[in-house]
Amino acid sequence: MKTVKLFFKILAVLFAIVLVVVFLPFMIGFIDFGPTVDAYRINNAEFEETTFNELATRQQVSDGEATRPQFPVTYHAIKAGKGTVLAVRSFHDPSIGFDDEVFWKLTIWMPSYKEGVYDLTKQNDIIVFFTRGGSAWPDKMCAGELKLGTLTVEQNRISVNSTLHCEKRNKDFEVKGSWKLSELDVKNLDYWIGKKGASYTYEETYYRGTLHKILSWFFEKFFGKDT
């Protein structure tokens, strides 16, 4: 009798797993979870490089001759160094059925973290770099150094009011918001936040949120592979 009960319990668990695998992706596809925005203060850090106007061509990359990134999002890479980096990262995935995920990254370097209101048109010792685009379409990103507007620095919060002119779309994007900062050690960066060396650009443009991590664990646990 115990064997029969155990058999039916196992059968029920397997049936539940099948339901989750089959129906959960479809259910999620109709839910808009809204954008995820995180902001970090990273002490003793700086940009990996700041030649933002230089990008490698696809041919240079394929020939192994590239000395610069192919896409501007890679310029948000951060390394240990002098100064403070402020990193704001936003990701919005309205569904899992289409390549319509949108991201933007705002990375700021200051020689020292000091409260105040800074005019970006006059500040040569503050670097502000912004990138916006579709996660699945890296060649269509809009990016550039912000040199207009203001940066407001408070004890544990920053605010930016600026604009970015995108030559690819002949359009101005408003870069405006206020974000509370969380402390982050430069040693704990991932590719999404600013770790260098991603194998694919997608690792720098996709945010692996809690739901994705749960699904990845599930597939790896039961099927031996990640999503």
Secondary structure, DSSP 8 states (H G I E B T S, - for coil): -HHHHHHHHHHHHHHHHHHHHHHHHHHHTT-----EEEEEEEEEEEES---TT----HHHHHTT---S-SSGGGGG-EEEEEEEEEEEEEEE-S-SSSS--EEEEEEEEESS---EEEETTT-SS-EEEEEEEETT-GGG-EEEE--SSEEEE-SSEEEEEEEEEETTTTEEEEEEEEEE-EE--GGG--TTTT-S--SSTHHHH----HHHHHHHHHHHHHHSS--
